[in-house]
Amino acid sequence: MIENAKSMIVVADRLAELYARPFGGKKTGRYRIAAKLVRELASRRRLYEDDVKELSREMLERGFVLVDMETFFVVLSANTFVNYRRANEDSIA
């Protein structure tokens, strides 16, 4: 780990801020970010499984879901999933 590596708390704060910032032709909302940029935000050469888990937890604490797509991450509001239809026992039978 690089000596000046930032905590995942700092990285999560930055990713949460990006959600509310206009870019990519949209005022706010979900976005994807390259794994390389997340590593840069964290000041790390690599992100290990434990790092991604910690970052995911920190994002959940802020009301966001972090989806690891291997080469990039997706950031969504946890509220996005509230109105999704629910599968129940009858639907899987």
Contacts in CASP RR format, 6 or more apart in sequence:
PFRMAT RR
TARGET T0000
AUTHOR 0000-0000-0000
METHOD contacts of the structure
MODEL  1
MIENAKSMIVVADRLAELYARPFGGKKTGRYRIAAKLVRELASRRRLYED
DVKELSREMLERGFVLVDMETFFVVLSANTFVNYRRANEDSIA
1 44 0 8 1.000
2 43 0 8 1.000
2 44 0 8 1.000
2 45 0 8 1.000
4 43 0 8 1.000
5 42 0 8 1.000
5 43 0 8 1.000
5 44 0 8 1.000
6 41 0 8 1.000
6 42 0 8 1.000
6 43 0 8 1.000
8 42 0 8 1.000
8 51 0 8 1.000
8 54 0 8 1.000
8 55 0 8 1.000
8 57 0 8 1.000
8 58 0 8 1.000
9 58 0 8 1.000
10 41 0 8 1.000
11 38 0 8 1.000
11 41 0 8 1.000
11 42 0 8 1.000
11 55 0 8 1.000
11 58 0 8 1.000
12 55 0 8 1.000
12 58 0 8 1.000
12 59 0 8 1.000
12 61 0 8 1.000
12 62 0 8 1.000
13 62 0 8 1.000
14 41 0 8 1.000
15 33 0 8 1.000
15 38 0 8 1.000
15 41 0 8 1.000
15 55 0 8 1.000
15 59 0 8 1.000
15 64 0 8 1.000
15 66 0 8 1.000
15 75 0 8 1.000
16 59 0 8 1.000
16 62 0 8 1.000
16 63 0 8 1.000
16 64 0 8 1.000
18 31 0 8 1.000
18 33 0 8 1.000
18 75 0 8 1.000
19 28 0 8 1.000
19 29 0 8 1.000
19 30 0 8 1.000
19 31 0 8 1.000
19 64 0 8 1.000
19 75 0 8 1.000
19 77 0 8 1.000
20 28 0 8 1.000
20 29 0 8 1.000
21 28 0 8 1.000
22 28 0 8 1.000
23 31 0 8 1.000
29 77 0 8 1.000
30 74 0 8 1.000
30 75 0 8 1.000
30 76 0 8 1.000
30 77 0 8 1.000
30 80 0 8 1.000
31 74 0 8 1.000
31 75 0 8 1.000
32 69 0 8 1.000
32 72 0 8 1.000
32 73 0 8 1.000
32 74 0 8 1.000
32 75 0 8 1.000
33 72 0 8 1.000
33 73 0 8 1.000
33 75 0 8 1.000
34 71 0 8 1.000
34 72 0 8 1.000
35 47 0 8 1.000
35 70 0 8 1.000
35 71 0 8 1.000
35 72 0 8 1.000
35 73 0 8 1.000
38 47 0 8 1.000
38 55 0 8 1.000
38 73 0 8 1.000
39 45 0 8 1.000
39 46 0 8 1.000
39 47 0 8 1.000
42 51 0 8 1.000
42 55 0 8 1.000
44 51 0 8 1.000
47 55 0 8 1.000
52 66 0 8 1.000
52 68 0 8 1.000
55 66 0 8 1.000
56 65 0 8 1.000
56 66 0 8 1.000
56 68 0 8 1.000
59 65 0 8 1.000
59 66 0 8 1.000
59 75 0 8 1.000
60 66 0 8 1.000
60 78 0 8 1.000
63 77 0 8 1.000
63 78 0 8 1.000
63 79 0 8 1.000
64 75 0 8 1.000
64 76 0 8 1.000
64 77 0 8 1.000
64 78 0 8 1.000
65 75 0 8 1.000
65 76 0 8 1.000
65 77 0 8 1.000
65 78 0 8 1.000
65 80 0 8 1.000
65 81 0 8 1.000
66 73 0 8 1.000
66 74 0 8 1.000
66 75 0 8 1.000
67 73 0 8 1.000
67 74 0 8 1.000
67 75 0 8 1.000
67 76 0 8 1.000
END
